Amino acid sequence: MRRVWEGLAGNPALPGEAVERLVGLAEPDLSVELAGRADLTDRQVEVLAERGIAAAGRLVEAGRLVVERVGPRRQPIAALALLRAGRAPAGWAELLVERRELWPELASTEWLPAEAARRLLAGADRQVLVELAEAQPDPGVLAVLAAHPSQHVRQAVAWNPAAPPAVLADLLNDLPPLESCEVCERHPVPWTHLPDCPDPDCDLPGGAACDGSHQYARHTIVQAALGHPAVPAVDARRYLGAASPFLRAQLAGHPGLDPDAYAQLAADSALWVLEELAGNPAIGEGLIRRLATVPHESVRRAVAGNPAVSLDVLERAWEGVVLKLGTMLPPRIAAADPAETEWLAASADPELRRLLALRRDLPPPVRDRLADDPVAKVANAVAPHPGLDERQLRDMHRRHGRAVGPGIAANPDATTALLRALVTAEHNVATLRAVARHPAADGPTLTACLRDRRAREQAAAHPALPFDRIRALLADPATVHLAAANPALPAADLLRLMPPP
């Protein structure tokens, strides 16, 4: 029944007395759903804010939980949510750090002042320190954490976007040296974790090993540090000849290496190294052109996603391979200027035209030209573009049929009559799923969508779905929680789904 109540909690038509009854259940997941309501009373906001950080955070995002109405000693969870959102006075952190049960959430906020972070350094367990290492922006605190004896804490520092170059260099250079690791703390060395480990309680990762040098632990730290854009290039470059392709792949994404280093990586035999390199805009046009000729789809897909790729290289990236870019709009096409946009729209390559059609800021003449495109996948990609009128959408449907149904159904200006025509003509399930989400869909159209499971889930909460259909979906365990959120349900039906008083 909890799923039903969660659906009810999000239903804007739920009567006030029913909302109050749900608030009284004190269910954490239900409280999160209730926190999204716009009709909560001030008292209900105060109650929900103390049910958990997720509910409190949602109330903060909605503007219902504000500093002026919260006392940090009386409402620590609400105060913590405001601190995590950067909306609380700095002094609140010193009050909250006195409550040890809040340390994990405190440690994971980037707004935690350095003074409070240092108090955590003195007494927190490893997991809290990992959270602190991932989020804390203070260089001094990060320097202390980077010297921690745990590989997991050091690795978390390397993942922190605020980690300074000097700290990252120390991580790469094992300074100070690790004195132990998870492997040698549990097993006599040398020891290697076998793929078919017979111990069902063993939680060491596959490949974990130690010969006394803590090599696996150091590898995880180095791999994380090499992936940080601020790691000093002079230190990172020493790993060009690393035996591990995982380290070389991390290095291939570095934005500050010299041309010789990138050229050496371009000769790598490991595919994932080339993939990472191909997406790096710092490697220069020459290497981008070279990698665009590699006969592997994954490498050329990375080239297509490189913001620095030139349009003529992008046009040739499809030669000899089939690229499956789906609905990914390459950054270079997203940034094309007006002249380049015209060039792309006139390209002989339908895939380039399709990718351009994914943009939703096209000038009307370009948008209209793509709407008239003879290739169905191009027309389907541009069909959701705002500004296309009903005549254009119907012409598109006459030319391409079911192939453009999903795109037309995703157009915000599609009319009720047009949506009905899409589901009565030959169509595919993707069309049904898009129609079921459209606010202009009417009862008969939505009823036709119920044939498909995923479309049925979308339609269950649609206010235009007929009452009898909503009630039928209430009897289906797969859709009952979605149908319970339908604002078209009469109050009597809503109350019947409520928990007993």
C-alpha positions as CSV (number, residue, x, y, z in Angstrom):
1,M,0.0,0.0,0.0
2,R,2.9,2.3,0.5
3,R,3.3,2.8,-3.3
4,V,-0.4,3.8,-3.5
5,W,0.0,6.3,-0.7
6,E,3.1,7.8,-2.5
7,G,1.0,8.3,-5.5
8,L,-1.7,9.9,-3.5
9,A,0.9,12.2,-1.8
10,G,1.7,13.7,-5.2
11,N,-1.9,14.1,-6.3
12,P,-2.7,17.8,-6.3
13,A,-6.4,17.1,-6.0
14,L,-6.0,15.3,-2.6
15,P,-8.2,16.9,0.0
16,G,-6.5,18.7,2.9
17,E,-7.7,16.3,5.5
18,A,-6.2,13.4,3.5
19,V,-2.9,15.2,3.2
20,E,-2.8,15.7,7.0
21,R,-3.5,12.0,7.5
22,L,-0.6,11.0,5.2
23,V,1.7,13.5,7.0
24,G,0.8,11.7,10.2
25,L,2.1,8.3,8.9
26,A,5.8,9.3,9.4
27,E,6.9,7.2,6.4
28,P,10.3,8.5,5.0
29,D,9.6,7.9,1.3
30,L,6.1,9.2,1.7
31,S,7.4,12.3,3.4
32,V,9.6,13.0,0.4
33,E,6.6,12.8,-1.9
34,L,4.6,15.0,0.4
35,A,7.4,17.6,0.5
36,G,6.7,18.4,-3.1
37,R,3.2,19.6,-2.6
38,A,2.3,23.2,-2.9
39,D,-0.6,23.2,-0.5
40,L,1.3,22.2,2.7
41,T,0.6,24.2,5.8
42,D,3.5,25.8,7.8
43,R,3.1,23.2,10.5
44,Q,3.2,20.4,7.9
45,V,6.4,21.9,6.4
46,E,8.0,21.9,9.9
47,V,7.0,18.3,10.6
48,L,8.2,17.0,7.2
49,A,11.5,18.9,7.4
50,E,12.5,16.8,10.4
51,R,11.6,13.4,8.7
52,G,14.9,13.2,6.8
53,I,17.4,15.1,4.7
54,A,15.7,14.2,1.4
55,A,12.4,15.6,2.4
56,A,14.0,18.7,4.0
57,G,16.1,19.2,0.9
58,R,13.1,19.1,-1.3
59,L,11.4,21.7,0.9
60,V,14.4,24.0,0.6
61,E,14.4,23.7,-3.2
62,A,10.7,24.6,-3.3
63,G,11.3,27.7,-1.1
64,R,9.1,26.4,1.7
65,L,11.9,26.0,4.2
66,V,13.7,29.2,4.9
67,V,16.3,30.3,7.4
68,E,14.0,32.7,9.2
69,R,11.6,29.9,10.3
70,V,14.2,27.4,11.4
71,G,16.0,27.0,14.7
72,P,19.2,24.9,14.3
73,R,19.1,23.4,17.8
74,R,15.4,22.6,17.6
75,Q,15.3,21.6,14.0
76,P,18.7,20.1,13.1
77,I,17.6,18.2,10.0
78,A,16.0,21.4,8.5
79,A,19.1,23.4,9.4
80,L,21.3,20.8,7.8
81,A,19.3,20.9,4.6
82,L,19.7,24.7,4.5
83,L,23.4,24.4,5.1
84,R,23.8,21.8,2.3
85,A,22.0,24.3,0.0
86,G,24.3,27.1,0.9
87,R,21.5,29.1,2.5
88,A,22.4,28.8,6.2
89,P,24.6,31.1,8.3
90,A,28.1,29.7,8.7
91,G,27.7,29.6,12.5
92,W,25.1,26.9,12.1
93,A,27.7,24.4,11.1
94,E,29.4,24.7,14.5
95,L,26.1,23.9,16.2
96,L,25.3,20.9,14.0
97,V,28.8,19.4,14.2
98,E,28.0,18.7,17.9
99,R,25.5,16.1,16.7
100,R,27.6,13.1,15.7
101,E,24.7,11.4,13.9
102,L,24.7,14.3,11.4
103,W,28.4,13.9,10.5
104,P,28.0,11.9,7.3
105,E,25.6,14.5,5.8
106,L,27.7,17.4,7.2
107,A,30.8,15.9,5.6
108,S,29.3,15.7,2.2
109,T,28.3,19.4,1.9
110,E,30.7,21.7,0.0
111,W,29.4,24.5,2.2
112,L,30.8,23.1,5.4
113,P,33.3,25.8,6.8
114,A,36.9,24.7,7.2
115,E,36.7,25.1,11.0
116,A,33.8,22.6,11.2
117,A,35.6,20.3,8.8
118,R,38.7,20.2,11.0
119,R,36.5,19.1,13.9
120,L,35.4,16.1,11.8
121,L,39.1,15.4,11.0
122,A,39.8,14.8,14.6
123,G,37.2,12.2,15.4
124,A,35.3,10.9,12.3
125,D,35.5,7.4,11.0
126,R,36.8,6.5,7.6
127,Q,33.5,6.7,5.8
128,V,32.8,10.2,7.0
129,L,36.3,11.2,6.0
130,V,35.7,9.8,2.5
131,E,32.6,12.0,2.3
132,L,34.6,15.0,3.6
133,A,37.4,14.3,1.1
134,E,35.0,14.3,-1.9
135,A,33.2,17.6,-1.0
136,Q,35.4,19.8,1.1
137,P,36.8,22.8,-0.8
138,D,39.4,24.0,1.7
139,P,43.0,23.3,0.5
140,G,44.4,22.8,4.0
141,V,41.8,20.2,4.9
142,L,42.4,18.4,1.6
143,A,46.1,18.3,2.3
144,V,45.5,16.6,5.6
145,L,43.1,14.1,4.0
146,A,45.5,13.4,1.2
147,A,48.0,12.1,3.8
148,H,45.5,9.8,5.4
149,P,46.6,6.2,5.7
150,S,43.4,4.9,4.0
151,Q,43.5,4.5,0.2
152,H,39.8,5.3,0.1
153,V,40.2,8.7,1.7
154,R,43.1,9.6,-0.6
155,Q,41.2,8.4,-3.7
156,A,38.2,10.6,-2.6
157,V,40.5,13.6,-2.4
158,A,41.5,12.9,-6.0
159,W,37.9,12.9,-7.1
160,N,37.2,16.3,-5.5
161,P,37.0,19.1,-8.1
162,A,38.5,21.5,-5.7
163,A,41.7,19.5,-5.1
164,P,44.7,21.8,-5.7
165,P,47.6,20.8,-8.0
166,A,50.1,20.3,-5.2
167,V,47.8,17.9,-3.3
168,L,47.2,15.9,-6.5
169,A,51.0,15.8,-7.2
170,D,51.5,14.3,-3.7
171,L,48.8,11.7,-4.4
172,L,50.5,10.7,-7.7
173,N,53.9,10.5,-6.0
174,D,52.7,8.5,-3.0
175,L,53.6,11.3,-0.5
176,P,53.6,10.4,2.3
177,P,54.0,6.7,1.4
178,L,51.1,4.4,2.1
179,E,52.1,2.2,5.0
180,S,49.4,-0.5,4.5
181,C,46.4,-1.4,2.5
182,E,43.2,-3.4,2.8
183,V,44.9,-6.4,1.3
184,C,47.9,-6.7,3.6
185,E,45.8,-5.7,6.6
186,R,43.7,-8.9,6.0
187,H,46.1,-11.4,4.4
188,P,49.8,-12.2,4.7
189,V,51.7,-10.9,1.6
190,P,52.1,-11.6,-1.1
191,W,48.4,-12.2,-1.8
192,T,46.2,-11.8,-4.8
193,H,42.4,-11.8,-4.9
194,L,41.4,-14.7,-7.1
195,P,38.5,-14.3,-9.5
196,D,36.8,-17.3,-8.0
197,C,37.4,-16.3,-4.4
198,P,36.0,-19.1,-2.1
199,D,35.2,-16.7,0.8
200,P,31.5,-15.6,0.4
201,D,32.1,-12.8,2.9
202,C,35.1,-11.3,1.1
203,D,34.4,-7.7,-0.2
204,L,37.7,-7.0,-1.7
205,P,37.4,-6.0,-5.4
206,G,38.6,-8.3,-8.2
207,G,42.3,-7.9,-8.9
208,A,43.1,-6.6,-5.5
209,A,46.7,-7.6,-4.6
210,C,49.6,-6.6,-2.4
211,D,53.2,-7.8,-2.6
212,G,54.3,-5.5,0.3
213,S,54.3,-2.3,-1.9
214,H,50.5,-1.9,-1.7
215,Q,50.4,-1.8,-5.5
216,Y,46.7,-2.2,-6.0
217,A,45.8,0.6,-3.5
218,R,48.3,2.9,-5.1
219,H,46.9,2.1,-8.5
220,T,43.5,3.2,-7.5
221,I,44.8,6.5,-6.1
222,V,46.9,7.3,-9.1
223,Q,44.0,6.4,-11.5
224,A,41.8,8.9,-9.7
225,A,44.4,11.6,-9.6
226,L,45.3,11.3,-13.3
227,G,41.6,11.9,-14.1
228,H,41.7,15.3,-12.4
229,P,42.1,18.2,-14.8
230,A,44.2,20.1,-12.3
231,V,46.9,17.4,-11.8
232,P,50.3,18.9,-12.8
233,A,51.2,17.8,-16.3
234,V,54.8,17.3,-15.4
235,D,53.8,14.7,-12.8
236,A,51.1,13.1,-14.9
237,R,53.4,12.7,-17.9
238,R,55.5,10.2,-16.1
239,Y,52.7,7.7,-16.5
240,L,52.8,7.7,-20.3
241,G,54.5,4.4,-20.3
242,A,52.4,2.9,-17.5
243,A,51.7,-0.8,-17.9
244,S,48.0,-0.3,-17.0
245,P,45.8,0.9,-19.9
246,F,43.4,2.3,-17.3
247,L,46.1,4.8,-16.2
248,R,47.0,5.7,-19.8
249,A,43.3,6.2,-20.6
250,Q,43.0,8.6,-17.6
251,L,46.1,10.4,-18.9
252,A,44.6,10.7,-22.4
253,G,41.8,13.0,-21.1
254,H,44.3,15.4,-19.4
255,P,43.8,19.0,-20.8
256,G,47.3,20.2,-20.3
257,L,49.8,17.7,-21.8
258,D,52.3,18.6,-24.5
259,P,51.8,17.6,-28.2
260,D,54.4,14.8,-28.0
261,A,52.6,13.2,-25.1
262,Y,49.3,13.2,-27.0
263,A,51.0,11.8,-30.1
264,Q,52.5,9.0,-28.0
265,L,49.0,8.2,-26.6
266,A,47.6,8.3,-30.2
267,A,49.8,5.3,-31.0
268,D,48.4,3.3,-28.1
269,S,47.0,-0.1,-28.9
270,A,44.3,0.0,-26.2
271,L,40.9,1.0,-27.6
272,W,39.7,2.8,-24.5
273,V,42.9,5.0,-24.5
274,L,42.1,6.1,-28.0
275,E,38.4,6.7,-27.1
276,E,39.4,9.0,-24.2
277,L,42.0,10.8,-26.4
278,A,39.5,11.3,-29.2
279,G,37.2,13.2,-27.0
280,N,39.9,15.5,-25.6
281,P,39.7,19.0,-27.3
282,A,43.2,19.8,-26.2
283,I,44.9,17.3,-28.6
284,G,44.7,19.6,-31.6
285,E,43.2,19.4,-35.0
286,G,45.9,17.1,-36.5
287,L,45.3,14.3,-34.0
288,I,41.5,14.7,-34.2
289,R,41.7,14.2,-37.9
290,R,43.9,11.2,-37.5
291,L,41.6,9.6,-34.9
292,A,38.6,10.2,-37.1
293,T,40.1,7.5,-39.5
294,V,40.4,4.8,-36.8
295,P,38.1,2.0,-37.9
296,H,36.3,1.6,-34.6
297,E,32.9,3.0,-33.9
298,S,33.6,3.9,-30.3
299,V,36.6,6.1,-31.2
300,R,34.8,7.9,-34.0
301,R,31.8,8.4,-31.7
302,A,34.2,10.1,-29.3
303,V,35.6,12.3,-32.2
304,A,32.0,13.3,-33.0
305,G,31.5,14.4,-29.4
306,N,34.8,16.4,-29.3
307,P,33.9,20.1,-29.1
308,A,37.0,21.0,-31.1
309,V,36.2,18.8,-34.1
310,S,35.9,20.6,-37.4
311,L,32.7,20.1,-39.4
312,D,34.5,18.6,-42.4
313,V,36.0,16.0,-40.1
314,L,32.7,15.4,-38.5
315,E,31.2,14.8,-41.9
316,R,33.8,12.2,-42.8
317,A,33.6,10.4,-39.4
318,W,30.9,8.1,-40.8
319,E,33.0,6.7,-43.6
320,G,33.5,3.0,-43.2
321,V,31.6,2.6,-39.9
322,V,28.1,2.9,-38.6
323,L,28.0,5.5,-35.8
324,K,25.1,5.2,-33.4
325,L,24.8,8.6,-31.8
326,G,21.1,8.3,-31.0
327,T,19.8,11.6,-29.6
328,M,23.2,12.9,-28.5
329,L,23.6,16.4,-29.9
330,P,27.4,16.8,-30.6
331,P,28.7,19.9,-28.9
332,R,30.3,21.1,-32.2
333,I,26.9,21.0,-33.9
334,A,25.2,22.6,-30.9
335,A,27.7,25.5,-31.2
336,A,27.5,25.9,-35.0
337,D,27.2,29.5,-36.1
338,P,24.5,30.6,-38.6
339,A,26.8,30.0,-41.6
340,E,27.8,26.6,-40.4
341,T,24.1,25.8,-39.6
342,E,23.2,26.5,-43.2
343,W,26.1,24.3,-44.4
344,L,25.0,21.4,-42.2
345,A,21.4,21.7,-43.3
346,A,22.6,21.4,-46.9
347,S,24.9,18.5,-46.3
348,A,24.6,15.4,-48.4
349,D,25.0,13.3,-45.3
350,P,21.5,12.6,-43.8
351,E,23.1,11.8,-40.4
352,L,24.6,15.3,-40.2
353,R,21.3,16.8,-41.1
354,R,19.6,14.6,-38.4
355,L,22.1,15.7,-35.7
356,L,21.5,19.4,-36.7
357,A,17.7,18.7,-36.5
358,L,18.1,17.8,-32.8
359,R,18.7,21.4,-32.0
360,R,15.7,23.3,-30.7
361,D,17.0,26.8,-31.6
362,L,17.1,26.6,-35.3
363,P,16.2,29.6,-37.5
364,P,12.8,29.1,-39.0
365,P,14.1,28.7,-42.6
366,V,16.5,25.9,-41.5
367,R,13.8,24.3,-39.3
368,D,11.3,24.3,-42.2
369,R,13.9,22.9,-44.7
370,L,14.6,20.0,-42.3
371,A,10.9,19.4,-41.8
372,D,10.6,18.9,-45.6
373,D,13.6,16.5,-45.6
374,P,13.1,13.4,-47.7
375,V,14.8,11.2,-45.1
376,A,12.5,10.0,-42.3
377,K,15.1,10.1,-39.5
378,V,15.9,13.8,-40.2
379,A,12.2,14.7,-40.2
380,N,11.6,12.8,-37.0
381,A,14.5,14.6,-35.3
382,V,13.2,18.0,-36.2
383,A,9.5,17.2,-35.6
384,P,9.5,18.2,-31.9
385,H,10.9,21.6,-32.7
386,P,8.6,24.4,-31.4
387,G,7.1,26.6,-34.2
388,L,6.2,23.9,-36.7
389,D,2.5,24.3,-37.5
390,E,-0.1,21.6,-37.9
391,R,0.1,21.6,-41.7
392,Q,3.8,20.9,-41.6
393,L,3.4,18.1,-39.1
394,R,0.7,16.5,-41.1
395,D,2.7,16.8,-44.3
396,M,5.6,15.1,-42.5
397,H,3.3,12.3,-41.3
398,R,1.9,11.8,-44.9
399,R,5.4,11.5,-46.3
400,H,7.0,9.2,-43.7
401,G,4.2,7.6,-41.7
402,R,5.0,5.7,-38.5
403,A,8.7,6.6,-38.7
404,V,8.0,10.2,-37.7
405,G,5.2,9.5,-35.2
406,P,7.3,9.7,-32.1
407,G,8.8,13.1,-33.1
408,I,5.5,14.6,-34.0
409,A,3.9,13.4,-30.7
410,A,6.7,15.1,-28.8
411,N,6.0,18.5,-30.4
412,P,4.5,20.8,-27.7
413,D,2.2,22.4,-30.3
414,A,0.7,19.1,-31.6
415,T,-3.1,19.3,-31.5
416,T,-5.6,16.9,-30.0
417,A,-6.8,15.9,-33.5
418,L,-3.3,15.3,-34.8
419,L,-2.4,13.1,-31.8
420,R,-5.6,11.1,-32.4
421,A,-4.6,10.7,-36.0
422,L,-1.2,9.3,-35.0
423,V,-2.6,6.5,-32.9
424,T,-5.4,5.6,-35.4
425,A,-3.0,5.4,-38.3
426,E,-0.2,2.8,-38.5
427,H,2.1,3.5,-35.6
428,N,4.8,2.0,-33.3
429,V,5.1,1.8,-29.6
430,A,7.4,4.8,-29.4
431,T,4.6,6.9,-30.8
432,L,2.2,5.6,-28.1
433,R,4.7,6.4,-25.4
434,A,5.2,10.0,-26.6
435,V,1.4,10.6,-27.1
436,A,0.7,9.3,-23.6
437,R,2.9,12.1,-22.2
438,H,1.3,14.9,-24.3
439,P,-0.9,17.3,-22.4
440,A,-3.2,17.7,-25.5
441,A,-4.0,14.0,-25.7
442,D,-7.8,13.3,-25.1
443,G,-9.5,10.3,-23.6
444,P,-9.9,8.2,-26.7
445,T,-6.3,8.8,-27.7
446,L,-5.0,7.9,-24.3
447,T,-7.2,4.8,-24.3
448,A,-5.5,3.7,-27.4
449,C,-2.1,4.1,-25.7
450,L,-3.0,1.6,-23.0
451,R,-2.0,-1.3,-25.3
452,D,1.6,-0.7,-24.5
453,R,3.0,-1.3,-21.0
454,R,5.2,1.8,-20.8
455,A,2.7,4.0,-22.5
456,R,0.1,2.7,-20.0
457,E,2.3,3.9,-17.2
458,Q,2.6,7.3,-18.8
459,A,-1.1,7.6,-19.4
460,A,-2.1,6.4,-15.9
461,A,-1.5,9.9,-14.4
462,H,-2.9,11.9,-17.4
463,P,-5.9,13.9,-16.3
464,A,-7.7,13.3,-19.6
465,L,-7.8,9.6,-19.2
466,P,-11.4,8.5,-18.7
467,F,-12.5,7.6,-15.1
468,D,-13.2,4.0,-15.9
469,R,-9.8,3.5,-17.3
470,I,-8.1,5.2,-14.3
471,R,-10.1,2.9,-12.0
472,A,-9.0,-0.1,-14.0
473,L,-5.4,1.0,-13.7
474,L,-5.9,1.3,-9.9
475,A,-6.5,-2.5,-9.9
476,D,-3.2,-3.2,-11.6
477,P,-0.2,-3.4,-9.2
478,A,2.1,-2.0,-12.0
479,T,0.1,1.2,-12.3
480,V,-1.8,1.7,-9.1
481,H,0.6,4.2,-7.7
482,L,0.6,6.2,-11.0
483,A,-3.1,6.2,-11.3
484,A,-3.4,7.2,-7.6
485,A,-1.6,10.4,-8.6
486,N,-4.1,11.3,-11.3
487,P,-5.8,14.6,-10.4
488,A,-8.9,13.6,-12.4
489,L,-9.9,11.0,-9.8
490,P,-12.9,12.0,-7.8
491,A,-12.4,12.8,-4.1
492,A,-14.4,9.7,-3.1
493,D,-12.0,7.5,-5.0
494,L,-9.0,9.2,-3.5
495,L,-10.3,8.7,0.0
496,R,-11.0,5.0,-0.6
497,L,-7.3,4.6,-1.3
498,M,-6.3,6.3,1.9
499,P,-5.0,4.4,4.9
500,P,-7.5,4.0,7.7
501,P,-7.7,6.8,10.2
